């Protein structure tokens, strides 16, 4: 978690996950040798470990470029690599920060961290194919800011990180992949296929633990989600939505209907504002 070098961090996470899998394959009880769930740790000042670059700027200052050009695709790949690097830290943070949870919680989020590390490695290599490296372009810190806002409540973390941030990736991946294919970048599109496949599993894990925690606290998951989204000022979800992937990731029909209704309401509000401005 504190490691600053992205490649070293990714390799270390993959190695740690491999050790846990080896222990499980040998029949070693994970709770006895791997996890100390009752141990609450104080956060060191240097979290998360990250390199001096990329420069972190406000999201609105980041320029969008067309994927029809190599430079535009490089900027996109860099943005995706930044998301995956942050996702490593987000998953690791869930492992160390929250105490007194089932061993399966820690195993699940270490698995997520390892898959995010694999995604980062794929994108890092693809950037190298284009003659660039992670850190060559500015990025934003929005993902980690949400991590910090939810650091005091594991239920809020499960509500906002996998069910909002990662779920948005389920919606965004297909159109990005289509544009990469249209530009003839089949290798980058194939990486998007891998990421989408794994992210469905990550969101499913988040949905499972969100509902598990709601049940433990005697909360209705739908009502709890709406309350937490309002309390923590969750980013508003806008369509189009990848409903097929969201269903596979464990969202129920009531949740999908709520998303569609919120998107329709937001579209109506936007249209009304435009109409008022034109008068």
N, C-alpha and C positions, 0 to 999 in steps of 0.2 A: 504493500500500500504506500509506503514512504519512498520507494524506489523512484528516482527521477528519470532515468533513462528508459524510454518507451520499449525498446527491444529487450533490454534486460528484464523489465517488468513482465512483458509478455511471456518470455521464456520461463521466468520463475513461476508464474501462475500455471503454465502448462505442466511444469515439473511437479509442482505441489499437487495439482489435481491428479496427475499420474500416480503419485505416491498413495493418495487416498484410494484410488481405484485398485491399486495393487493390494493394499491392505484388505479391502473388501473382498477381492478375489481369493485371498488366502484365508478368509473366514474370520479375520480379526474384527471384533466388535468395534464399530466406529466410535461409539460413545465412550469406550474405555480408553482408547488410544489417540483419537484424533481431536475430539471436541471437548472443550471445557465450558459448557454452556452457561454455567452459573457465574463465570468470571466476567465481571464488568470492568472495562478498561477506560482509562481517561484518554481523551484525544490528544495526541502530540500536536505541536504547533505547525508542523510542516506537512500537514495533510491537505490535499493529496500530493503525493510525489509526482512532479511533472517537470518537463524540461523548460529551459529559459525561452525557447521558441516552440510553438508559434506565439506571436504577440496576440494578447487577448484584447478584443475591442467590443464595442457595442454591436449587437446583431444587426441593427439597421445600417451600420456603416459598411457592412460586407457587400461587395458587388456581386451580382449574378451575371454569369456569362453563358453564352450559347454553347450547348454541348456539340454543336456542329463543327466546332474548331478544336484542335488538340489542346490549346490552352484552356478552353472552357471545360474540357473533360478533366484536365489535371486539377483545376480548381474544385470541381465536384468531387473527385477522388480524395483530395486533401480534406474536404469537409467531411466526407464519410469516414476517413481515417481518424479524424478528430472525434467524431461521435463514438467510434469504437474504442478509442483510447479512454475517453471519459467513461464509457460503459464498463470497461475493466475496473476502473476505480469505484464506480457505483456499486457493482456487484461485490467487490471486496469489502466495501464499506458496510454492506448489509451483513457480511460474514462476521466482522469483528465488532461492530458497534452494538448490536442488539443481543442482550443476554437472556438466558432462561427460556429458550425456544427449543423445539424438538431437534434432534440431531439431523433429521432430514432437511430442515430449513437450511442449515449451514452447508450440507452436502449439495443441495440444489443450487445455492448461490455461488458456491465455488465452481460448480459445473458451468454456470452461466459465465462466470469470469473467464474460465478457460476457453469457452467458445468465442467470447468477445476478443480474447487475445489472439485466437486463430484468425478471426476476421481482420483484426488490425494487421497481422502479419501478411495476409493476402493483399490488403490494400497498400501496405508499405512497399511490397514488391512491385505492385502494379505502378505505383508512383515512380519507382526506380526505373521501370521500363520506359517511362516517359522522360527520364532524366531529372527527376525531382525527388524530394524527401519530405517526410513529415516535419513541419516547422517552416516550410518555405513560404507559406501564406498566412495571413491573419486568421483568427478564429474567435469564437465567443465562449463565454463561461456560463451560459444559461443552464446547461445540464447540471453542473456542479452546484450552482446556486439553489436549485430545487432540492438537491441532496442535502445541503446545509439546512434549508428551511424545514425539512422533515426529519432532522437528526434526532429529535426528541420523542418520536412516536413511530414505531415500526408499522402500525396500521396505516398511518399517513404515507409512509414510504412506499408500502405496497400499493396504495391507492394511486399515487401520483407517478412513480417512476415506471414500473412495468405497464400499468394500465393506461397511462397517458403518453409518456415520452416514448417508450418502446412500441406501444400500439400505433402511434403516429407513423412509425417506420413501416408498419404493415401496409398502411395506406399509401405511403410515398414510394415504396419500392417498385411496384409494377409500372407506373408512368416513367420513372427514371430509367428503369431497365429498357423500356420500349424506345426511349430516346437514344440510349446508348446503342441499341441494336440498329436503329435507323442511321446512326452515324457510322456504323460498321465496326464498332468496338465490341466484338463478341466476347473477348476475354473479360472485360470489365462487367459486361452483362452477366456472365457466368458467375462472377463473384457475388453480384446482387442476388442471384438465385440461391446461393449458399446462405447468404445472410438472411434472406427472407425465410428460408426453411427453418433456420435455427431460432430466429426471432419469434416465430410462432410458438416454439417451445418455451422461450423465455417469458412471453406474455402469459402463457398457460400456467407457468410456475407462479407468476405474480398473482394471477386470478385465484389459484388454489390457496395460496397463503393469505390473501386478502379475505377470502371467505372463511378460511380456518380461524383467523383472528377475530372476524366479526362474530362467528359462532361462539368462540370462547368468551367474548365480551357481551354476548346476548344482544347483538345488534343486527338489524335487517341490512343486508349488504347494499341494496339499492338506496335506501335512505342514508346509510352511512357514507356511501360514495358522494351523493349530492352535498351532504353537509361538509365533508372534507374538501371537496372541490371548491366550495365557496370559502371555507375557512382559510385554505392555503392559496387561494387565487390561482387555481389550476388554469393552464392555457386553454382557451376555448377551442374545442375540437371542430374543425371545419372539413366538409367533404371535398371531393368524393371519398367514400369509405370503402375499404376492401372487406366487405361483409363476410366473404367466404373465409378469408384468413382469420378474421376476428372470431367467427364461430369456431374454427379449429382451435383457436387460442383460448376458448372457454367463456367468451362473452355470451350471455343468454339473450333471448329475443327481446325481452323487456329493455335490456341495456342498449341493444342496437336500435330499438324504436326511440329511446330517449335521445340517442345521438342524432338520429335523423330529424327528430323534432327540433332539437336545439340548433341544428344546422339550418333548417328551414326558417326558424325564427330569426337567426342571425342574418340570413340572406334578405329577409323582409325588412329588417331594421336598416341594413345597408342600402337597399333600394329606396327606402323612405328618406334617408339622409341625402342621397344623390338627388332625389326629386326636389327636396327642400332647397338644396344648393342651387339648382337650376332655375328656381323661380325668382 
